[in-house]
Amino acid sequence: MATRDDTGALWENYLIGELIKRNYNTGFGQEIDLIVESQGSLLAYEFKWGENKSKISTAFAGAYPNASYTVINKENYLDLIDV
């Protein structure tokens, strides 16, 4: 790492990611990878490398019925990061 030009940026990215990382896990195999609160709304995201269909956790949907749910994959990830 000491010989890389981007060591500082990698370190910052790692620490910020660890600080903001949160997920929803029921302990019974149901999870949501990322939950974002934006202007009073909950946005739930599931990350899949492939185009696999994924259903929202029934526990999460029951607890937060107004939350939106989006599966993010390599085909649509740019929509998430607004590039």
PDB file of N, CA, C and O in Angstrom:
ATOM      1  N   MET A   1       0.819  -1.199   0.000  1.00  0.00           N
ATOM      2  CA  MET A   1       0.000   0.000   0.000  1.00  0.00           C
ATOM      3  C   MET A   1       0.860   1.259   0.000  1.00  0.00           C
ATOM      4  O   MET A   1       0.475   2.278  -0.573  1.00  0.00           O
ATOM      5  N   ALA A   2       2.002   1.191   0.630  1.00  0.00           N
ATOM      6  CA  ALA A   2       2.822   2.391   0.753  1.00  0.00           C
ATOM      7  C   ALA A   2       3.300   2.911  -0.598  1.00  0.00           C
ATOM      8  O   ALA A   2       3.630   4.091  -0.717  1.00  0.00           O
ATOM      9  N   THR A   3       3.344   2.061  -1.610  1.00  0.00           N
ATOM     10  CA  THR A   3       3.833   2.499  -2.917  1.00  0.00           C
ATOM     11  C   THR A   3       2.719   2.988  -3.842  1.00  0.00           C
ATOM     12  O   THR A   3       2.999   3.441  -4.952  1.00  0.00           O
ATOM     13  N   ARG A   4       1.493   2.907  -3.414  1.00  0.00           N
ATOM     14  CA  ARG A   4       0.365   3.339  -4.250  1.00  0.00           C
ATOM     15  C   ARG A   4       0.163   4.842  -4.136  1.00  0.00           C
ATOM     16  O   ARG A   4       0.378   5.425  -3.073  1.00  0.00           O
ATOM     17  N   ASP A   5      -0.246   5.461  -5.220  1.00  0.00           N
ATOM     18  CA  ASP A   5      -0.534   6.895  -5.221  1.00  0.00           C
ATOM     19  C   ASP A   5      -1.880   7.220  -4.587  1.00  0.00           C
ATOM     20  O   ASP A   5      -2.114   8.354  -4.169  1.00  0.00           O
ATOM     21  N   ASP A   6      -2.764   6.230  -4.514  1.00  0.00           N
ATOM     22  CA  ASP A   6      -4.116   6.479  -4.019  1.00  0.00           C
ATOM     23  C   ASP A   6      -4.370   5.898  -2.628  1.00  0.00           C
ATOM     24  O   ASP A   6      -5.521   5.661  -2.262  1.00  0.00           O
ATOM     25  N   THR A   7      -3.321   5.667  -1.858  1.00  0.00           N
ATOM     26  CA  THR A   7      -3.478   5.068  -0.532  1.00  0.00           C
ATOM     27  C   THR A   7      -4.394   5.907   0.350  1.00  0.00           C
ATOM     28  O   THR A   7      -5.254   5.360   1.041  1.00  0.00           O
ATOM     29  N   GLY A   8      -4.227   7.206   0.338  1.00  0.00           N
ATOM     30  CA  GLY A   8      -5.065   8.080   1.163  1.00  0.00           C
ATOM     31  C   GLY A   8      -6.532   7.978   0.785  1.00  0.00           C
ATOM     32  O   GLY A   8      -7.397   7.891   1.657  1.00  0.00           O
ATOM     33  N   ALA A   9      -6.813   7.989  -0.499  1.00  0.00           N
ATOM     34  CA  ALA A   9      -8.199   7.886  -0.962  1.00  0.00           C
ATOM     35  C   ALA A   9      -8.799   6.528  -0.611  1.00  0.00           C
ATOM     36  O   ALA A   9      -9.963   6.448  -0.221  1.00  0.00           O
ATOM     37  N   LEU A  10      -8.019   5.465  -0.747  1.00  0.00           N
ATOM     38  CA  LEU A  10      -8.505   4.133  -0.378  1.00  0.00           C
ATOM     39  C   LEU A  10      -8.815   4.060   1.114  1.00  0.00           C
ATOM     40  O   LEU A  10      -9.830   3.491   1.517  1.00  0.00           O
ATOM     41  N   TRP A  11      -7.946   4.633   1.920  1.00  0.00           N
ATOM     42  CA  TRP A  11      -8.138   4.627   3.376  1.00  0.00           C
ATOM     43  C   TRP A  11      -9.403   5.398   3.747  1.00  0.00           C
ATOM     44  O   TRP A  11     -10.207   4.927   4.552  1.00  0.00           O
ATOM     45  N   GLU A  12      -9.578   6.583   3.162  1.00  0.00           N
ATOM     46  CA  GLU A  12     -10.780   7.381   3.425  1.00  0.00           C
ATOM     47  C   GLU A  12     -12.040   6.619   3.025  1.00  0.00           C
ATOM     48  O   GLU A  12     -13.010   6.572   3.781  1.00  0.00           O
ATOM     49  N   ASN A  13     -12.021   6.029   1.848  1.00  0.00           N
ATOM     50  CA  ASN A  13     -13.178   5.285   1.357  1.00  0.00           C
ATOM     51  C   ASN A  13     -13.510   4.114   2.284  1.00  0.00           C
ATOM     52  O   ASN A  13     -14.678   3.874   2.588  1.00  0.00           O
ATOM     53  N   TYR A  14     -12.503   3.401   2.723  1.00  0.00           N
ATOM     54  CA  TYR A  14     -12.720   2.274   3.630  1.00  0.00           C
ATOM     55  C   TYR A  14     -13.362   2.739   4.938  1.00  0.00           C
ATOM     56  O   TYR A  14     -14.358   2.164   5.377  1.00  0.00           O
ATOM     57  N   LEU A  15     -12.803   3.767   5.558  1.00  0.00           N
ATOM     58  CA  LEU A  15     -13.313   4.227   6.851  1.00  0.00           C
ATOM     59  C   LEU A  15     -14.725   4.793   6.740  1.00  0.00           C
ATOM     60  O   LEU A  15     -15.570   4.512   7.590  1.00  0.00           O
ATOM     61  N   ILE A  16     -14.988   5.578   5.713  1.00  0.00           N
ATOM     62  CA  ILE A  16     -16.335   6.125   5.537  1.00  0.00           C
ATOM     63  C   ILE A  16     -17.327   5.001   5.304  1.00  0.00           C
ATOM     64  O   ILE A  16     -18.422   5.012   5.867  1.00  0.00           O
ATOM     65  N   GLY A  17     -16.958   4.039   4.486  1.00  0.00           N
ATOM     66  CA  GLY A  17     -17.830   2.894   4.240  1.00  0.00           C
ATOM     67  C   GLY A  17     -18.146   2.126   5.508  1.00  0.00           C
ATOM     68  O   GLY A  17     -19.284   1.707   5.716  1.00  0.00           O
ATOM     69  N   GLU A  18     -17.146   1.938   6.355  1.00  0.00           N
ATOM     70  CA  GLU A  18     -17.365   1.216   7.609  1.00  0.00           C
ATOM     71  C   GLU A  18     -18.245   2.009   8.569  1.00  0.00           C
ATOM     72  O   GLU A  18     -19.045   1.429   9.304  1.00  0.00           O
ATOM     73  N   LEU A  19     -18.101   3.330   8.566  1.00  0.00           N
ATOM     74  CA  LEU A  19     -18.908   4.154   9.460  1.00  0.00           C
ATOM     75  C   LEU A  19     -20.376   4.189   9.064  1.00  0.00           C
ATOM     76  O   LEU A  19     -21.252   4.191   9.928  1.00  0.00           O
ATOM     77  N   ILE A  20     -20.650   4.216   7.767  1.00  0.00           N
ATOM     78  CA  ILE A  20     -22.039   4.350   7.346  1.00  0.00           C
ATOM     79  C   ILE A  20     -22.707   3.021   7.010  1.00  0.00           C
ATOM     80  O   ILE A  20     -23.898   2.983   6.702  1.00  0.00           O
ATOM     81  N   LYS A  21     -21.948   1.940   7.069  1.00  0.00           N
ATOM     82  CA  LYS A  21     -22.504   0.645   6.689  1.00  0.00           C
ATOM     83  C   LYS A  21     -23.560   0.203   7.695  1.00  0.00           C
ATOM     84  O   LYS A  21     -23.309   0.104   8.897  1.00  0.00           O
ATOM     85  N   ARG A  22     -24.726  -0.053   7.170  1.00  0.00           N
ATOM     86  CA  ARG A  22     -25.819  -0.576   7.985  1.00  0.00           C
ATOM     87  C   ARG A  22     -26.628  -1.503   7.103  1.00  0.00           C
ATOM     88  O   ARG A  22     -26.715  -1.295   5.893  1.00  0.00           O
ATOM     89  N   ASN A  23     -27.209  -2.508   7.688  1.00  0.00           N
ATOM     90  CA  ASN A  23     -28.144  -3.326   6.930  1.00  0.00           C
ATOM     91  C   ASN A  23     -29.239  -3.809   7.855  1.00  0.00           C
ATOM     92  O   ASN A  23     -29.170  -3.622   9.070  1.00  0.00           O
ATOM     93  N   TYR A  24     -30.231  -4.418   7.286  1.00  0.00           N
ATOM     94  CA  TYR A  24     -31.372  -4.936   8.034  1.00  0.00           C
ATOM     95  C   TYR A  24     -31.318  -6.444   7.915  1.00  0.00           C
ATOM     96  O   TYR A  24     -31.363  -6.984   6.810  1.00  0.00           O
ATOM     97  N   ASN A  25     -31.222  -7.124   9.036  1.00  0.00           N
ATOM     98  CA  ASN A  25     -31.132  -8.576   9.034  1.00  0.00           C
ATOM     99  C   ASN A  25     -32.029  -9.117  10.132  1.00  0.00           C
ATOM    100  O   ASN A  25     -31.900  -8.738  11.296  1.00  0.00           O
ATOM    101  N   THR A  26     -32.939 -10.006   9.755  1.00  0.00           N
ATOM    102  CA  THR A  26     -33.881 -10.555  10.732  1.00  0.00           C
ATOM    103  C   THR A  26     -33.271 -11.672  11.561  1.00  0.00           C
ATOM    104  O   THR A  26     -33.823 -12.048  12.595  1.00  0.00           O
ATOM    105  N   GLY A  27     -32.140 -12.205  11.120  1.00  0.00           N
ATOM    106  CA  GLY A  27     -31.568 -13.367  11.788  1.00  0.00           C
ATOM    107  C   GLY A  27     -32.135 -14.671  11.250  1.00  0.00           C
ATOM    108  O   GLY A  27     -31.705 -15.752  11.654  1.00  0.00           O
ATOM    109  N   PHE A  28     -33.094 -14.576  10.343  1.00  0.00           N
ATOM    110  CA  PHE A  28     -33.713 -15.756   9.732  1.00  0.00           C
ATOM    111  C   PHE A  28     -33.460 -15.786   8.229  1.00  0.00           C
ATOM    112  O   PHE A  28     -34.246 -16.353   7.471  1.00  0.00           O
ATOM    113  N   GLY A  29     -32.363 -15.174   7.805  1.00  0.00           N
ATOM    114  CA  GLY A  29     -31.999 -15.193   6.394  1.00  0.00           C
ATOM    115  C   GLY A  29     -32.601 -14.086   5.559  1.00  0.00           C
ATOM    116  O   GLY A  29     -32.337 -14.012   4.359  1.00  0.00           O
ATOM    117  N   GLN A  30     -33.398 -13.228   6.155  1.00  0.00           N
ATOM    118  CA  GLN A  30     -33.957 -12.093   5.418  1.00  0.00           C
ATOM    119  C   GLN A  30     -33.123 -10.862   5.725  1.00  0.00           C
ATOM    120  O   GLN A  30     -32.829 -10.565   6.882  1.00  0.00           O
ATOM    121  N   GLU A  31     -32.746 -10.151   4.669  1.00  0.00           N
ATOM    122  CA  GLU A  31     -31.930  -8.960   4.875  1.00  0.00           C
ATOM    123  C   GLU A  31     -32.196  -7.931   3.793  1.00  0.00           C
ATOM    124  O   GLU A  31     -32.715  -8.237   2.720  1.00  0.00           O
ATOM    125  N   ILE A  32     -31.826  -6.713   4.109  1.00  0.00           N
ATOM    126  CA  ILE A  32     -31.790  -5.605   3.160  1.00  0.00           C
ATOM    127  C   ILE A  32     -30.356  -5.092   3.224  1.00  0.00           C
ATOM    128  O   ILE A  32     -29.844  -4.833   4.313  1.00  0.00           O
ATOM    129  N   ASP A  33     -29.697  -4.940   2.070  1.00  0.00           N
ATOM    130  CA  ASP A  33     -28.284  -4.569   2.067  1.00  0.00           C
ATOM    131  C   ASP A  33     -28.022  -3.132   2.482  1.00  0.00           C
ATOM    132  O   ASP A  33     -27.041  -2.859   3.174  1.00  0.00           O
ATOM    133  N   LEU A  34     -28.881  -2.214   2.072  1.00  0.00           N
ATOM    134  CA  LEU A  34     -28.670  -0.806   2.403  1.00  0.00           C
ATOM    135  C   LEU A  34     -30.018  -0.133   2.570  1.00  0.00           C
ATOM    136  O   LEU A  34     -30.929  -0.329   1.766  1.00  0.00           O
ATOM    137  N   ILE A  35     -30.136   0.660   3.620  1.00  0.00           N
ATOM    138  CA  ILE A  35     -31.345   1.443   3.855  1.00  0.00           C
ATOM    139  C   ILE A  35     -30.930   2.900   3.969  1.00  0.00           C
ATOM    140  O   ILE A  35     -30.062   3.246   4.770  1.00  0.00           O
ATOM    141  N   VAL A  36     -31.550   3.745   3.170  1.00  0.00           N
ATOM    142  CA  VAL A  36     -31.244   5.169   3.172  1.00  0.00           C
ATOM    143  C   VAL A  36     -32.511   5.921   3.553  1.00  0.00           C
ATOM    144  O   VAL A  36     -33.586   5.658   3.015  1.00  0.00           O
ATOM    145  N   GLU A  37     -32.375   6.853   4.482  1.00  0.00           N
ATOM    146  CA  GLU A  37     -33.492   7.735   4.803  1.00  0.00           C
ATOM    147  C   GLU A  37     -33.257   9.043   4.069  1.00  0.00           C
ATOM    148  O   GLU A  37     -32.218   9.681   4.243  1.00  0.00           O
ATOM    149  N   SER A  38     -34.207   9.437   3.259  1.00  0.00           N
ATOM    150  CA  SER A  38     -34.079  10.654   2.472  1.00  0.00           C
ATOM    151  C   SER A  38     -35.398  11.412   2.504  1.00  0.00           C
ATOM    152  O   SER A  38     -36.419  10.922   2.021  1.00  0.00           O
ATOM    153  N   GLN A  39     -35.369  12.593   3.066  1.00  0.00           N
ATOM    154  CA  GLN A  39     -36.539  13.471   3.141  1.00  0.00           C
ATOM    155  C   GLN A  39     -37.747  12.752   3.731  1.00  0.00           C
ATOM    156  O   GLN A  39     -38.866  12.885   3.235  1.00  0.00           O
ATOM    157  N   GLY A  40     -37.511  11.996   4.784  1.00  0.00           N
ATOM    158  CA  GLY A  40     -38.585  11.314   5.492  1.00  0.00           C
ATOM    159  C   GLY A  40     -39.029  10.001   4.881  1.00  0.00           C
ATOM    160  O   GLY A  40     -39.931   9.351   5.410  1.00  0.00           O
ATOM    161  N   SER A  41     -38.415   9.595   3.779  1.00  0.00           N
ATOM    162  CA  SER A  41     -38.760   8.327   3.135  1.00  0.00           C
ATOM    163  C   SER A  41     -37.633   7.324   3.313  1.00  0.00           C
ATOM    164  O   SER A  41     -36.463   7.699   3.384  1.00  0.00           O
ATOM    165  N   LEU A  42     -37.992   6.043   3.386  1.00  0.00           N
ATOM    166  CA  LEU A  42     -36.992   4.983   3.450  1.00  0.00           C
ATOM    167  C   LEU A  42     -36.824   4.359   2.072  1.00  0.00           C
ATOM    168  O   LEU A  42     -37.796   3.997   1.409  1.00  0.00           O
ATOM    169  N   LEU A  43     -35.571   4.242   1.663  1.00  0.00           N
ATOM    170  CA  LEU A  43     -35.227   3.623   0.389  1.00  0.00           C
ATOM    171  C   LEU A  43     -34.417   2.377   0.710  1.00  0.00           C
ATOM    172  O   LEU A  43     -33.328   2.477   1.276  1.00  0.00           O
ATOM    173  N   ALA A  44     -34.924   1.221   0.361  1.00  0.00           N
ATOM    174  CA  ALA A  44     -34.255  -0.047   0.647  1.00  0.00           C
ATOM    175  C   ALA A  44     -33.629  -0.579  -0.635  1.00  0.00           C
ATOM    176  O   ALA A  44     -34.255  -0.572  -1.694  1.00  0.00           O
ATOM    177  N   TYR A  45     -32.372  -1.045  -0.526  1.00  0.00           N
ATOM    178  CA  TYR A  45     -31.649  -1.547  -1.689  1.00  0.00           C
ATOM    179  C   TYR A  45     -31.113  -2.942  -1.414  1.00  0.00           C
ATOM    180  O   TYR A  45     -30.631  -3.234  -0.319  1.00  0.00           O
ATOM    181  N   GLU A  46     -31.204  -3.790  -2.416  1.00  0.00           N
ATOM    182  CA  GLU A  46     -30.582  -5.109  -2.397  1.00  0.00           C
ATOM    183  C   GLU A  46     -29.571  -5.115  -3.536  1.00  0.00           C
ATOM    184  O   GLU A  46     -29.909  -4.751  -4.662  1.00  0.00           O
ATOM    185  N   PHE A  47     -28.342  -5.522  -3.261  1.00  0.00           N
ATOM    186  CA  PHE A  47     -27.283  -5.531  -4.268  1.00  0.00           C
ATOM    187  C   PHE A  47     -27.057  -6.951  -4.764  1.00  0.00           C
ATOM    188  O   PHE A  47     -26.813  -7.864  -3.975  1.00  0.00           O
ATOM    189  N   LYS A  48     -27.138  -7.128  -6.062  1.00  0.00           N
ATOM    190  CA  LYS A  48     -26.911  -8.420  -6.708  1.00  0.00           C
ATOM    191  C   LYS A  48     -25.946  -8.211  -7.869  1.00  0.00           C
ATOM    192  O   LYS A  48     -26.093  -7.258  -8.634  1.00  0.00           O
ATOM    193  N   TRP A  49     -24.965  -9.090  -8.004  1.00  0.00           N
ATOM    194  CA  TRP A  49     -24.028  -8.973  -9.114  1.00  0.00           C
ATOM    195  C   TRP A  49     -24.724  -9.287 -10.430  1.00  0.00           C
ATOM    196  O   TRP A  49     -24.527  -8.592 -11.427  1.00  0.00           O
ATOM    197  N   GLY A  50     -25.528 -10.325 -10.429  1.00  0.00           N
ATOM    198  CA  GLY A  50     -26.271 -10.690 -11.635  1.00  0.00           C
ATOM    199  C   GLY A  50     -27.607  -9.977 -11.673  1.00  0.00           C
ATOM    200  O   GLY A  50     -27.887  -9.102 -10.855  1.00  0.00           O
ATOM    201  N   GLU A  51     -28.418 -10.363 -12.630  1.00  0.00           N
ATOM    202  CA  GLU A  51     -29.735  -9.755 -12.770  1.00  0.00           C
ATOM    203  C   GLU A  51     -30.788 -10.549 -12.016  1.00  0.00           C
ATOM    204  O   GLU A  51     -31.970 -10.499 -12.357  1.00  0.00           O
ATOM    205  N   ASN A  52     -30.369 -11.271 -11.005  1.00  0.00           N
ATOM    206  CA  ASN A  52     -31.290 -12.105 -10.231  1.00  0.00           C
ATOM    207  C   ASN A  52     -32.427 -11.272  -9.662  1.00  0.00           C
ATOM    208  O   ASN A  52     -32.223 -10.173  -9.145  1.00  0.00           O
ATOM    209  N   LYS A  53     -33.601 -11.813  -9.770  1.00  0.00           N
ATOM    210  CA  LYS A  53     -34.755 -11.162  -9.153  1.00  0.00           C
ATOM    211  C   LYS A  53     -34.679 -11.395  -7.651  1.00  0.00           C
ATOM    212  O   LYS A  53     -34.234 -12.449  -7.197  1.00  0.00           O
ATOM    213  N   SER A  54     -35.101 -10.436  -6.914  1.00  0.00           N
ATOM    214  CA  SER A  54     -35.066 -10.534  -5.463  1.00  0.00           C
ATOM    215  C   SER A  54     -36.338  -9.915  -4.911  1.00  0.00           C
ATOM    216  O   SER A  54     -36.798  -8.880  -5.393  1.00  0.00           O
ATOM    217  N   LYS A  55     -36.892 -10.545  -3.914  1.00  0.00           N
ATOM    218  CA  LYS A  55     -38.090 -10.015  -3.270  1.00  0.00           C
ATOM    219  C   LYS A  55     -37.697  -9.346  -1.964  1.00  0.00           C
ATOM    220  O   LYS A  55     -36.743  -9.751  -1.300  1.00  0.00           O
ATOM    221  N   ILE A  56     -38.437  -8.335  -1.617  1.00  0.00           N
ATOM    222  CA  ILE A  56     -38.187  -7.629  -0.365  1.00  0.00           C
ATOM    223  C   ILE A  56     -38.461  -8.560   0.814  1.00  0.00           C
ATOM    224  O   ILE A  56     -39.364  -9.395   0.762  1.00  0.00           O
ATOM    225  N   SER A  57     -37.692  -8.410   1.847  1.00  0.00           N
ATOM    226  CA  SER A  57     -37.897  -9.166   3.080  1.00  0.00           C
ATOM    227  C   SER A  57     -39.315  -8.924   3.586  1.00  0.00           C
ATOM    228  O   SER A  57     -39.741  -7.777   3.722  1.00  0.00           O
ATOM    229  N   THR A  58     -40.038  -9.993   3.861  1.00  0.00           N
ATOM    230  CA  THR A  58     -41.412  -9.835   4.353  1.00  0.00           C
ATOM    231  C   THR A  58     -41.433  -9.141   5.709  1.00  0.00           C
ATOM    232  O   THR A  58     -42.356  -8.382   6.007  1.00  0.00           O
ATOM    233  N   ALA A  59     -40.422  -9.399   6.525  1.00  0.00           N
ATOM    234  CA  ALA A  59     -40.348  -8.744   7.833  1.00  0.00           C
ATOM    235  C   ALA A  59     -40.141  -7.240   7.663  1.00  0.00           C
ATOM    236  O   ALA A  59     -40.786  -6.441   8.342  1.00  0.00           O
ATOM    237  N   PHE A  60     -39.239  -6.854   6.755  1.00  0.00           N
ATOM    238  CA  PHE A  60     -38.983  -5.438   6.512  1.00  0.00           C
ATOM    239  C   PHE A  60     -40.213  -4.768   5.906  1.00  0.00           C
ATOM    240  O   PHE A  60     -40.600  -3.679   6.330  1.00  0.00           O
ATOM    241  N   ALA A  61     -40.826  -5.413   4.921  1.00  0.00           N
ATOM    242  CA  ALA A  61     -42.014  -4.850   4.268  1.00  0.00           C
ATOM    243  C   ALA A  61     -43.152  -4.669   5.264  1.00  0.00           C
ATOM    244  O   ALA A  61     -43.907  -3.701   5.176  1.00  0.00           O
ATOM    245  N   GLY A  62     -43.279  -5.595   6.208  1.00  0.00           N
ATOM    246  CA  GLY A  62     -44.319  -5.463   7.226  1.00  0.00           C
ATOM    247  C   GLY A  62     -44.039  -4.335   8.195  1.00  0.00           C
ATOM    248  O   GLY A  62     -44.953  -3.632   8.627  1.00  0.00           O
ATOM    249  N   ALA A  63     -42.760  -4.162   8.539  1.00  0.00           N
ATOM    250  CA  ALA A  63     -42.379  -3.117   9.492  1.00  0.00           C
ATOM    251  C   ALA A  63     -42.365  -1.732   8.849  1.00  0.00           C
ATOM    252  O   ALA A  63     -42.635  -0.731   9.513  1.00  0.00           O
ATOM    253  N   TYR A  64     -42.047  -1.678   7.551  1.00  0.00           N
ATOM    254  CA  TYR A  64     -41.927  -0.399   6.842  1.00  0.00           C
ATOM    255  C   TYR A  64     -42.683  -0.482   5.511  1.00  0.00           C
ATOM    256  O   TYR A  64     -42.055  -0.517   4.452  1.00  0.00           O
ATOM    257  N   PRO A  65     -44.000  -0.512   5.548  1.00  0.00           N
ATOM    258  CA  PRO A  65     -44.785  -0.733   4.327  1.00  0.00           C
ATOM    259  C   PRO A  65     -44.665   0.378   3.281  1.00  0.00           C
ATOM    260  O   PRO A  65     -44.965   0.147   2.110  1.00  0.00           O
ATOM    261  N   ASN A  66     -44.242   1.554   3.671  1.00  0.00           N
ATOM    262  CA  ASN A  66     -44.128   2.663   2.718  1.00  0.00           C
ATOM    263  C   ASN A  66     -42.732   2.811   2.123  1.00  0.00           C
ATOM    264  O   ASN A  66     -42.499   3.700   1.304  1.00  0.00           O
ATOM    265  N   ALA A  67     -41.804   1.947   2.528  1.00  0.00           N
ATOM    266  CA  ALA A  67     -40.439   2.031   2.002  1.00  0.00           C
ATOM    267  C   ALA A  67     -40.405   1.568   0.551  1.00  0.00           C
ATOM    268  O   ALA A  67     -41.120   0.642   0.166  1.00  0.00           O
ATOM    269  N   SER A  68     -39.570   2.217  -0.246  1.00  0.00           N
ATOM    270  CA  SER A  68     -39.372   1.749  -1.617  1.00  0.00           C
ATOM    271  C   SER A  68     -38.296   0.665  -1.597  1.00  0.00           C
ATOM    272  O   SER A  68     -37.483   0.615  -0.675  1.00  0.00           O
ATOM    273  N   TYR A  69     -38.289  -0.189  -2.597  1.00  0.00           N
ATOM    274  CA  TYR A  69     -37.344  -1.306  -2.661  1.00  0.00           C
ATOM    275  C   TYR A  69     -36.811  -1.412  -4.080  1.00  0.00           C
ATOM    276  O   TYR A  69     -37.579  -1.471  -5.040  1.00  0.00           O
ATOM    277  N   THR A  70     -35.488  -1.436  -4.206  1.00  0.00           N
ATOM    278  CA  THR A  70     -34.854  -1.516  -5.518  1.00  0.00           C
ATOM    279  C   THR A  70     -33.721  -2.523  -5.478  1.00  0.00           C
ATOM    280  O   THR A  70     -32.918  -2.524  -4.545  1.00  0.00           O
ATOM    281  N   VAL A  71     -33.654  -3.378  -6.484  1.00  0.00           N
ATOM    282  CA  VAL A  71     -32.517  -4.283  -6.644  1.00  0.00           C
ATOM    283  C   VAL A  71     -31.512  -3.578  -7.546  1.00  0.00           C
ATOM    284  O   VAL A  71     -31.850  -3.138  -8.646  1.00  0.00           O
ATOM    285  N   ILE A  72     -30.271  -3.476  -7.070  1.00  0.00           N
ATOM    286  CA  ILE A  72     -29.203  -2.833  -7.827  1.00  0.00           C
ATOM    287  C   ILE A  72     -28.251  -3.919  -8.306  1.00  0.00           C
ATOM    288  O   ILE A  72     -27.807  -4.759  -7.524  1.00  0.00           O
ATOM    289  N   ASN A  73     -27.938  -3.893  -9.611  1.00  0.00           N
ATOM    290  CA  ASN A  73     -26.988  -4.853 -10.164  1.00  0.00           C
ATOM    291  C   ASN A  73     -26.045  -4.133 -11.119  1.00  0.00           C
ATOM    292  O   ASN A  73     -26.092  -2.909 -11.240  1.00  0.00           O
ATOM    293  N   LYS A  74     -25.197  -4.887 -11.792  1.00  0.00           N
ATOM    294  CA  LYS A  74     -24.193  -4.259 -12.655  1.00  0.00           C
ATOM    295  C   LYS A  74     -24.803  -3.559 -13.861  1.00  0.00           C
ATOM    296  O   LYS A  74     -24.126  -2.780 -14.534  1.00  0.00           O
ATOM    297  N   GLU A  75     -26.069  -3.828 -14.139  1.00  0.00           N
ATOM    298  CA  GLU A  75     -26.736  -3.178 -15.263  1.00  0.00           C
ATOM    299  C   GLU A  75     -27.333  -1.819 -14.893  1.00  0.00           C
ATOM    300  O   GLU A  75     -27.466  -0.953 -15.758  1.00  0.00           O
ATOM    301  N   ASN A  76     -27.694  -1.619 -13.624  1.00  0.00           N
ATOM    302  CA  ASN A  76     -28.390  -0.374 -13.257  1.00  0.00           C
ATOM    303  C   ASN A  76     -27.725   0.400 -12.115  1.00  0.00           C
ATOM    304  O   ASN A  76     -28.321   1.338 -11.586  1.00  0.00           O
ATOM    305  N   TYR A  77     -26.510   0.028 -11.730  1.00  0.00           N
ATOM    306  CA  TYR A  77     -25.879   0.669 -10.574  1.00  0.00           C
ATOM    307  C   TYR A  77     -25.620   2.155 -10.772  1.00  0.00           C
ATOM    308  O   TYR A  77     -25.562   2.906  -9.798  1.00  0.00           O
ATOM    309  N   LEU A  78     -25.464   2.589 -12.012  1.00  0.00           N
ATOM    310  CA  LEU A  78     -25.218   4.013 -12.241  1.00  0.00           C
ATOM    311  C   LEU A  78     -26.412   4.861 -11.825  1.00  0.00           C
ATOM    312  O   LEU A  78     -26.250   6.025 -11.458  1.00  0.00           O
ATOM    313  N   ASP A  79     -27.603   4.289 -11.881  1.00  0.00           N
ATOM    314  CA  ASP A  79     -28.789   5.012 -11.408  1.00  0.00           C
ATOM    315  C   ASP A  79     -28.676   5.323  -9.919  1.00  0.00           C
ATOM    316  O   ASP A  79     -29.129   6.373  -9.463  1.00  0.00           O
ATOM    317  N   LEU A  80     -28.075   4.415  -9.167  1.00  0.00           N
ATOM    318  CA  LEU A  80     -27.931   4.598  -7.718  1.00  0.00           C
ATOM    319  C   LEU A  80     -26.935   5.699  -7.387  1.00  0.00           C
ATOM    320  O   LEU A  80     -27.168   6.503  -6.484  1.00  0.00           O
ATOM    321  N   ILE A  81     -25.837   5.736  -8.109  1.00  0.00           N
ATOM    322  CA  ILE A  81     -24.783   6.693  -7.757  1.00  0.00           C
ATOM    323  C   ILE A  81     -24.876   7.993  -8.550  1.00  0.00           C
ATOM    324  O   ILE A  81     -24.003   8.854  -8.435  1.00  0.00           O
ATOM    325  N   ASP A  82     -25.920   8.139  -9.347  1.00  0.00           N
ATOM    326  CA  ASP A  82     -26.194   9.385 -10.086  1.00  0.00           C
ATOM    327  C   ASP A  82     -25.022   9.868 -10.916  1.00  0.00           C
ATOM    328  O   ASP A  82     -24.654  11.040 -10.849  1.00  0.00           O
ATOM    329  N   VAL A  83     -24.439   8.986 -11.691  1.00  0.00           N
ATOM    330  CA  VAL A  83     -23.333   9.385 -12.577  1.00  0.00           C
ATOM    331  C   VAL A  83     -23.891   9.831 -13.896  1.00  0.00           C
ATOM    332  O   VAL A  83     -23.134  10.209 -14.790  1.00  0.00           O
TER     333      VAL A  83
END
